[in-house]
């Protein structure tokens, strides 16, 4: 899946799900910066207030850059793109 700047997505991280927006996306889509309203907390103490940097592993799984925990990013079709 190719993500683009301004696209709305659903982010799932450590059993928490939140709607987010792609703030930055690298040309090869391996790194993303997602912005959201709220705070996500990792299982081992990582805290992400309002934004999360992600890097895609060679196996295709996105991982946060702080604790290296997996995250799922899916496009949101129900929100209108700006």
N, C-alpha and C positions, 0 to 999 in steps of 0.2 A: 504494500500500500504506500502510495506517495502522498506525503502530507505537505501542505503549503502554508505559508504565513497567512494568518487571519482565519484559518479553517477552525471550526469548532469540532472538538473531539470529546470522547469520554475516556477518562483516565482512571484506571483501577490500580491501586497500590496498597499492599498489605491489608486486604479485605475492606478497603475504603474506595468508594467510587465517587467521582466528582466530574462535572462538566468543565472543560478547559478550552483555551484557545492557543493555537500554535503561534507563539510570538516570534520565534526564529526557527528556521529549518535549513540544514546544510544542503548543498546541491545534490549530494548523494543520499540524503535523507537518513544518514546514520546518526546524526545528532539533532536533537530537538530541544527547544526551551518552551515549556508550557506555562501559561499563566492562568490563574483561577482565583475565585473568591473563596477564601477559607484557608484552613491549615490541614495538611496531611502529616501524619505521624507514622514513622517506620516501626517495625517490630523491635528494633534494637536501639531506639532512642533518636533516630534521625528525625528532624522536623523541617517541613517545607512550608513556610508561610507565604502563600500566594504565587509561588513559582517553583518549577522543578526542571532541572537540566537532566536530559536523558541521552544515553548513548546506546546504539544498537550493537549487540554482540554479533559474532560471526554466525551464531545459530538463529539470528533473526529476532531475538528477545531484546526489548528495550530494558535498560537498567539505569537506576538513578546514579549520578556521579558521586554522591557522598558515601553511601553505604553499599552500593553495588547490588541492591535488591531489585528483583524483576518488577516491571510495570507493564500493563497492557494499555495500548492506545488504539482506540477504534473511532472511525469517523462518526459524527453525529449528523444524520440526515434531517432530523426534525427541526434544527435551528437554521435560520436564514443566514447565509454568508454575507458579510459586509465588504 
